């Protein structure tokens, strides 16, 4: 059984640890405020541009003929922050079976540069270039469009092609329709399993003209219905080894000139 002296010593050490931790947190917050400007700062945009330039110069040069970037939204649950402004329902995975993957808080849109993997490191790393909170009335893809527009306009990445990778949330028209406006940007996204594409319609020159507008789209290409698929334009077989040493072969099929229906403003 611990003696009274030991208990008092333990309590004293715990108090010192808490005080030391609080001091570290306070110093960190003050240092963070000293270099990251508040939005009320009259020189906010200029200081953010200076930070962006400084961070961008830390990216090691790539051996590829393009710069690789990634974008995604990340949740920040704050359900107990009663006075936090602009809270909303956010997607937040829940490990408990049967619970809906939602929470209350904020979402942040983050754009990162993805440099070449270092030979001495097994895990690739990312360099955050922009992080913005997504307002509750906006979508993450719209916030991402604003962030990427500033990055593509920067002279720091204008010397090479830019390749952007994203998840299926970014395969919608609102996002892709903005990214195709940039000539030196290639966007690679996953697509939803129920996405429907259309082949380009080409009228047979021997077919007689009929009244009305010609067809807008060709035949349907439904991802969830393989009966609508045609022979792929390209097929690649890539060997793959799992972490457990199992040998697999990945088959990649590609179809060209597939179209996704647009809107009156996005064509």
Helices and strands as residue ranges (DSSP letters): H 4-35, H 44-56, E 66-77, E 88-91, E 102-113, E 127-134, H 140-153, G 155-157, E 161-166, G 168-171, H 173-179, E 185-189, E 196-199, E 220-222, G 226-228, E 234-241, E 247-254, E 258-259
